[in-house]
């Protein structure tokens, strides 16, 4: 892992302006909280065109079960979901309410 991290730092450095922009957006969404769980769930576009050799992701209900388990243990202030699937987003909004921050 360190090898790839070092390679990225040397050959793909992130410009300072993007780091600043990311920090501004993070503050806007989460204020000063460092206790945020991030979730990436691909939608039906990925599931239907699943590339050969890629693992199949769990369904939203399985992920929600894991989120609830982790949330009970770590007491997250926010849960951040990224998905392009409106149905998945709705499931999470209905179950997690105001704790959820969702991105299309």
LUMSE-796886 format. One record per residue: x negated, y negated, z of N, C-alpha, C, O, CB in turn; residue in three letters. Coordinates in nm, 2 decimals, decimal comma. Atoms other than C-alpha are relative to their C-alpha. Glycine has a CB too. Example, Ala and Ser with C-alpha at 12.3 -4.5 7.8 and 13.67 -1.06 7.14 Angstrom:
! LUMSE-796886
    n.c1    n.c2    n.c3   ca.c1   ca.c2   ca.c3    c.c1    c.c2    c.c3    o.c1    o.c2    o.c3   cb.c1   cb.c2   cb.c3  residu
   -0,09    0,12    0,00   -1,23    0,45    0,78   -0,09   -0,12    0,00   -0,19   -0,12    0,07    0,10    0,00    0,12     Ala
    0,09    0,11    0,00   -1,37    0,11    0,71    0,08   -0,11    0,08    0,03   -0,22    0,09   -0,04   -0,05   -0,14     Ser
! end
This chain:
! LUMSE-796886
    n.c1    n.c2    n.c3   ca.c1   ca.c2   ca.c3    c.c1    c.c2    c.c3    o.c1    o.c2    o.c3   cb.c1   cb.c2   cb.c3  residu
   -0,08    0,12    0,00    0,00    0,00    0,00   -0,09   -0,13    0,00   -0,06   -0,22   -0,07    0,09    0,00    0,12     Unk
    0,09    0,12    0,00   -0,29   -0,24    0,08   -0,06   -0,03   -0,13   -0,08   -0,14   -0,17   -0,11    0,02    0,11     Unk
    0,06    0,02    0,13   -0,44   -0,18   -0,26    0,10   -0,08   -0,09    0,05   -0,18   -0,15   -0,02    0,14   -0,06     Unk
   -0,09    0,07    0,09   -0,12   -0,29   -0,44    0,03   -0,14    0,05    0,05   -0,24   -0,02    0,13    0,07    0,00     Unk
   -0,02    0,13   -0,05   -0,07   -0,58   -0,20   -0,12   -0,09   -0,04   -0,10   -0,21   -0,08    0,01    0,01    0,16     Unk
    0,12    0,08    0,04   -0,43   -0,70   -0,27    0,01   -0,03   -0,15   -0,03   -0,15   -0,19   -0,13    0,07    0,04     Unk
   -0,01    0,02    0,15   -0,38   -0,66   -0,65    0,10   -0,11   -0,03    0,08   -0,20   -0,11    0,04    0,13   -0,07     Unk
   -0,10    0,10    0,02   -0,06   -0,87   -0,63   -0,05   -0,14    0,04   -0,03   -0,23   -0,03    0,13    0,04    0,07     Unk
    0,05    0,13   -0,05   -0,23   -1,14   -0,43   -0,11   -0,06   -0,10   -0,11   -0,18   -0,12   -0,07    0,01    0,14     Unk
    0,10    0,05    0,09   -0,52   -1,16   -0,68    0,05   -0,04   -0,13    0,02   -0,14   -0,19   -0,11    0,11   -0,01     Unk
   -0,04    0,02    0,14   -0,34   -1,13   -1,01    0,14   -0,06   -0,02    0,18   -0,09   -0,13   -0,01    0,13   -0,07     Unk
   -0,13    0,06    0,01    0,01   -1,25   -0,93    0,04   -0,09    0,11    0,14   -0,07    0,18    0,11    0,12   -0,01     Unk
   -0,02    0,09   -0,11   -0,01   -1,53   -0,68    0,14   -0,07   -0,02    0,17   -0,11   -0,13   -0,11   -0,09    0,02     Unk
   -0,12    0,07    0,01    0,32   -1,70   -0,60   -0,03   -0,15    0,02   -0,10   -0,19    0,11    0,10    0,04    0,11     Unk
    0,03    0,15    0,00    0,31   -2,08   -0,67    0,07   -0,06    0,13    0,18   -0,01    0,17    0,06   -0,07   -0,12     Unk
   -0,04    0,07   -0,13    0,35   -2,30   -0,36    0,14   -0,06   -0,02    0,22   -0,06    0,08   -0,09   -0,11    0,04     Unk
   -0,13    0,06    0,01    0,66   -2,47   -0,51    0,11    0,10    0,01    0,22    0,07    0,06    0,01   -0,07   -0,14     Unk
   -0,11   -0,10   -0,02    0,85   -2,14   -0,52    0,01    0,05    0,14    0,12    0,08    0,19   -0,04    0,12   -0,09     Unk
    0,00   -0,03   -0,14    0,75   -2,06   -0,17    0,08   -0,10    0,08    0,16   -0,07    0,16   -0,15    0,01    0,06     Unk
   -0,08    0,11   -0,06    0,89   -2,40   -0,06    0,14    0,02   -0,03    0,23    0,00    0,06   -0,06   -0,13   -0,04     Unk
   -0,14   -0,02    0,04    1,21   -2,34   -0,25    0,06    0,11    0,07    0,18    0,10    0,11    0,01    0,02   -0,16     Unk
   -0,05   -0,12   -0,07    1,25   -2,00   -0,10    0,03   -0,03    0,15    0,13    0,01    0,21   -0,09    0,12   -0,01     Unk
   -0,01    0,04   -0,14    1,20   -2,14    0,25    0,13   -0,09    0,02    0,20   -0,08    0,12   -0,12   -0,07    0,06     Unk
   -0,11    0,09   -0,01    1,46   -2,41    0,19    0,13    0,08   -0,01    0,23    0,06    0,07    0,00   -0,11   -0,11     Unk
   -0,12   -0,08    0,01    1,72   -2,16    0,07    0,02    0,10    0,12    0,13    0,12    0,16   -0,01    0,09   -0,13     Unk
   -0,01   -0,09   -0,12    1,64   -1,92    0,36    0,06   -0,08    0,12    0,15   -0,04    0,18   -0,14    0,05    0,04     Unk
   -0,05    0,09   -0,11    1,70   -2,21    0,61    0,15   -0,03   -0,02    0,23   -0,03    0,07   -0,08   -0,13    0,01     Unk
   -0,14    0,03    0,03    2,02   -2,30    0,43    0,10    0,11    0,04    0,20    0,09    0,09    0,02   -0,04   -0,15     Unk
   -0,09   -0,11   -0,03    2,16   -1,95    0,46   -0,01    0,05    0,14    0,10    0,09    0,20   -0,05    0,11   -0,09     Unk
    0,01   -0,07   -0,13    2,02   -1,83    0,79   -0,05   -0,09    0,12   -0,07   -0,04    0,22   -0,10    0,11   -0,02     Unk
    0,05    0,09   -0,10    1,91   -2,14    0,98   -0,13    0,04    0,05   -0,22    0,06   -0,04    0,10   -0,01    0,12     Unk
    0,13   -0,04   -0,05    1,62   -2,04    1,20   -0,01    0,15    0,04   -0,11    0,19    0,10   -0,04   -0,09    0,12     Unk
    0,00   -0,14   -0,04    1,72   -1,68    1,25   -0,10    0,08   -0,07   -0,12    0,07   -0,20    0,14    0,06   -0,02     Unk
    0,10   -0,09    0,06    1,45   -1,42    1,19    0,06    0,14    0,01    0,00    0,24   -0,03   -0,13    0,00    0,08     Unk
   -0,07   -0,13   -0,02    1,70   -1,14    1,27    0,10    0,03   -0,11    0,22    0,02   -0,08    0,06    0,01    0,14     Unk
   -0,09   -0,01    0,12    1,85   -1,07    0,92   -0,03    0,14   -0,06   -0,15    0,18   -0,09   -0,02   -0,11   -0,10     Unk
    0,01   -0,13    0,08    1,91   -0,73    0,75    0,03   -0,03   -0,14    0,14   -0,09   -0,18    0,10    0,11    0,06     Unk
   -0,02    0,02    0,15    1,88   -0,74    0,37    0,03    0,13   -0,06   -0,02    0,24   -0,03   -0,13   -0,06   -0,06     Unk
   -0,05   -0,12    0,07    2,06   -0,49    0,15    0,01   -0,04   -0,15    0,06   -0,14   -0,19    0,14    0,04    0,05     Unk
   -0,02    0,00    0,14    2,03   -0,44   -0,23    0,08    0,12   -0,05    0,03    0,23   -0,03   -0,14   -0,01   -0,07     Unk
   -0,08   -0,11    0,05    2,31   -0,23   -0,38    0,03   -0,03   -0,15    0,09   -0,13   -0,18    0,13    0,01    0,08     Unk
   -0,03    0,02    0,14    2,32   -0,19   -0,76    0,15    0,04   -0,02    0,20    0,13    0,05   -0,10    0,09   -0,08     Unk
   -0,14   -0,03    0,03    2,66   -0,17   -0,91    0,02    0,10   -0,11   -0,07    0,18   -0,14    0,08   -0,13   -0,05     Unk
   -0,03   -0,10    0,10    2,83    0,04   -1,18   -0,09   -0,01   -0,12   -0,11    0,10   -0,19    0,15   -0,01   -0,04     Unk
    0,09    0,01    0,11    2,60   -0,09   -1,45   -0,12    0,09    0,01   -0,16    0,15   -0,08   -0,04   -0,15   -0,03     Unk
    0,11   -0,08   -0,03    2,31    0,08   -1,29    0,03    0,14    0,01   -0,03    0,23   -0,04   -0,08   -0,05    0,12     Unk
   -0,04   -0,14   -0,02    2,49    0,39   -1,18    0,04    0,07   -0,13    0,00    0,18   -0,15    0,12    0,00    0,10     Unk
   -0,03   -0,06    0,13    2,63    0,45   -1,53   -0,11    0,01   -0,09   -0,11    0,11   -0,17    0,11   -0,09   -0,07     Unk
    0,11   -0,01    0,09    2,30    0,39   -1,70   -0,13    0,04    0,08   -0,24    0,00    0,04   -0,03   -0,14   -0,07     Unk
    0,11   -0,04   -0,09    2,08    0,55   -1,43   -0,12    0,05   -0,08   -0,11    0,15   -0,16    0,05    0,11    0,10     Unk
    0,12   -0,05    0,07    1,73    0,58   -1,57   -0,04    0,14    0,05   -0,03    0,17    0,17   -0,11   -0,10    0,03     Unk
    0,04   -0,14   -0,02    1,59    0,93   -1,59   -0,11   -0,01    0,12   -0,20   -0,09    0,11   -0,06    0,06   -0,12     Unk
    0,10   -0,01   -0,11    1,40    1,02   -1,27    0,03   -0,09    0,12   -0,04   -0,08    0,22   -0,13   -0,02   -0,05     Unk
   -0,03    0,09   -0,12    1,55    0,75   -1,05    0,10    0,06    0,09    0,19    0,13    0,04    0,06   -0,14   -0,06     Unk
   -0,10   -0,06   -0,09    1,73    0,85   -0,74    0,13   -0,07    0,00    0,14   -0,18   -0,04   -0,06    0,00    0,15     Unk
   -0,14    0,06    0,00    2,10    0,80   -0,71    0,02   -0,07    0,14   -0,01   -0,01    0,24    0,11    0,11   -0,02     Unk
   -0,02    0,08   -0,13    2,19    0,53   -0,45    0,12    0,05    0,07    0,21    0,11    0,01    0,01   -0,15   -0,03     Unk
   -0,12   -0,04   -0,08    2,43    0,60   -0,17    0,12   -0,08   -0,04    0,11   -0,20   -0,08   -0,03    0,00    0,15     Unk
   -0,12    0,08    0,02    2,79    0,49   -0,20    0,01   -0,11    0,10   -0,05   -0,10    0,21    0,13    0,09   -0,01     Unk
   -0,01    0,11   -0,09    2,90    0,17   -0,03    0,04    0,04    0,15   -0,01   -0,02    0,24    0,10   -0,10   -0,05     Unk
   -0,05   -0,05   -0,13    3,07    0,36    0,26   -0,12    0,05    0,08   -0,13    0,03    0,20    0,11    0,10   -0,01     Unk
    0,12   -0,05   -0,07    2,74    0,54    0,34   -0,09   -0,11    0,04   -0,15   -0,10    0,15   -0,07    0,10   -0,10     Unk
    0,08    0,11   -0,03    2,55    0,22    0,33    0,06   -0,08    0,12   -0,01   -0,12    0,21   -0,02   -0,10   -0,12     Unk
   -0,07    0,07   -0,11    2,81    0,05    0,56   -0,02    0,08    0,13   -0,04    0,02    0,24    0,15   -0,02   -0,03     Unk
    0,02   -0,08   -0,12    2,77    0,34    0,81   -0,14   -0,02    0,05   -0,16   -0,04    0,17    0,02    0,15   -0,04     Unk
    0,14    0,02   -0,04    2,39    0,29    0,81   -0,02   -0,14    0,06   -0,09   -0,17    0,15   -0,10    0,02   -0,11     Unk
    0,00    0,14   -0,04    2,44   -0,09    0,84    0,05   -0,01    0,14   -0,01   -0,08    0,23    0,07   -0,09   -0,09     Unk
   -0,06    0,01   -0,13    2,67   -0,05    1,14   -0,09    0,07    0,11   -0,11    0,01    0,22    0,13    0,07    0,00     Unk
    0,09   -0,06   -0,10    2,42    0,19    1,31   -0,12   -0,09    0,03   -0,15   -0,10    0,15   -0,05    0,14   -0,06     Unk
    0,11    0,09   -0,02    2,13   -0,05    1,26    0,04   -0,12    0,07   -0,03   -0,17    0,16   -0,07   -0,03   -0,14     Unk
   -0,05    0,13   -0,06    2,34   -0,35    1,36    0,02    0,03    0,15   -0,01   -0,06    0,23    0,12   -0,04   -0,07     Unk
   -0,02   -0,04   -0,14    2,43   -0,17    1,69   -0,13    0,00    0,07   -0,14   -0,04    0,19    0,08    0,13    0,01     Unk
    0,13   -0,01   -0,07    2,07   -0,11    1,76   -0,08   -0,13    0,00   -0,14   -0,16    0,11   -0,09    0,10   -0,08     Unk
    0,08    0,12    0,01    1,91   -0,44    1,64    0,08   -0,13    0,02    0,02   -0,24    0,03   -0,07    0,00   -0,13     Unk
   -0,08    0,12   -0,02    2,20   -0,68    1,68   -0,04   -0,12   -0,10   -0,08   -0,23   -0,05   -0,01   -0,05    0,15     Unk
    0,04    0,10    0,10    2,14   -0,87    1,35    0,09   -0,12    0,01    0,21   -0,11    0,04    0,01    0,06   -0,14     Unk
   -0,08    0,12    0,00    2,25   -1,23    1,34    0,08   -0,01   -0,14    0,19   -0,05   -0,14   -0,09   -0,13    0,01     Unk
   -0,06    0,00    0,13    2,32   -1,20    0,96   -0,04    0,12   -0,07   -0,14    0,19   -0,05   -0,05   -0,13   -0,08     Unk
    0,03   -0,11    0,09    2,34   -0,93    0,70    0,01   -0,06   -0,14    0,12   -0,12   -0,18    0,10    0,12    0,02     Unk
    0,01    0,06    0,13    2,24   -1,04    0,35    0,01    0,11   -0,11   -0,07    0,21   -0,11   -0,13   -0,07   -0,02     Unk
   -0,03   -0,10    0,11    2,38   -0,84    0,05   -0,02   -0,06   -0,13    0,03   -0,17   -0,16    0,15    0,06    0,02     Unk
    0,02    0,04    0,14    2,27   -0,87   -0,31    0,06    0,12   -0,08    0,01    0,23   -0,07   -0,15   -0,03   -0,03     Unk
   -0,06   -0,10    0,09    2,48   -0,69   -0,57    0,07   -0,08   -0,11    0,11   -0,19   -0,10    0,11    0,09    0,07     Unk
   -0,07    0,07    0,11    2,63   -0,77   -0,91    0,14    0,06   -0,01    0,21    0,02   -0,10   -0,08    0,02   -0,13     Unk
   -0,13   -0,07    0,01    2,93   -0,55   -0,84    0,10   -0,07    0,10    0,08   -0,06    0,22   -0,01    0,15    0,03     Unk
   -0,10    0,07   -0,08    3,24   -0,75   -0,72    0,07    0,10    0,10    0,10    0,06    0,21    0,10   -0,07   -0,09     Unk
   -0,07   -0,10   -0,08    3,40   -0,43   -0,58   -0,08    0,03    0,13   -0,03    0,04    0,24    0,03    0,13   -0,07     Unk
    0,09   -0,03   -0,11    3,10   -0,35   -0,36    0,00   -0,12    0,09    0,00   -0,11    0,22   -0,15    0,03   -0,05     Unk
    0,01    0,13   -0,08    3,08   -0,72   -0,24    0,13   -0,01    0,08    0,12   -0,04    0,20   -0,01   -0,12   -0,09     Unk
   -0,12    0,01   -0,07    3,45   -0,71   -0,15    0,01    0,10    0,12    0,06    0,07    0,23    0,12    0,03   -0,09     Unk
    0,00   -0,10   -0,11    3,41   -0,39    0,06   -0,08   -0,05    0,12   -0,04   -0,04    0,23   -0,06    0,14   -0,05     Unk
    0,08    0,05   -0,11    3,13   -0,55    0,26    0,06   -0,12    0,06    0,05   -0,14    0,18   -0,14   -0,03   -0,06     Unk
   -0,07    0,12   -0,06    3,31   -0,88    0,30    0,11    0,04    0,09    0,12   -0,01    0,20    0,05   -0,09   -0,11     Unk
   -0,11   -0,04   -0,09    3,61   -0,70    0,44   -0,04    0,07    0,13    0,02    0,05    0,23    0,09    0,10   -0,08     Unk
    0,05   -0,07   -0,12    3,41   -0,49    0,68   -0,09   -0,09    0,09   -0,09   -0,07    0,21   -0,08    0,12   -0,04     Unk
    0,09    0,07   -0,08    3,15   -0,74    0,80    0,03   -0,15    0,03   -0,03   -0,21    0,12   -0,14    0,00   -0,07     Unk
   -0,05    0,14   -0,03    3,33   -1,08    0,78   -0,11   -0,10    0,00   -0,19   -0,11   -0,10    0,06    0,00    0,13     Unk
    0,09    0,12    0,00    3,13   -1,39    0,88   -0,14    0,03    0,02   -0,23   -0,05   -0,01    0,05   -0,09    0,11     Unk
    0,15   -0,04   -0,02    2,81   -1,20    0,96   -0,06    0,02   -0,14   -0,19    0,01   -0,15   -0,01    0,13    0,08     Unk
    0,06   -0,03    0,13    2,77   -1,13    0,59   -0,03   -0,12   -0,08    0,06   -0,21   -0,09    0,10    0,09   -0,08     Unk
    0,04    0,09    0,11    2,59   -1,35    0,34   -0,02    0,08   -0,12   -0,10    0,17   -0,12   -0,13   -0,09    0,04     Unk
    0,01   -0,08    0,12    2,64   -1,22   -0,01   -0,04   -0,08   -0,12    0,00   -0,20   -0,13    0,13    0,07   -0,03     Unk
    0,05    0,07    0,12    2,47   -1,31   -0,33    0,04    0,09   -0,12    0,02    0,21   -0,12   -0,16   -0,02    0,00     Unk
   -0,03   -0,07    0,12    2,59   -1,22   -0,68   -0,13    0,03   -0,08   -0,13    0,08   -0,18    0,09   -0,09   -0,09     Unk
! end
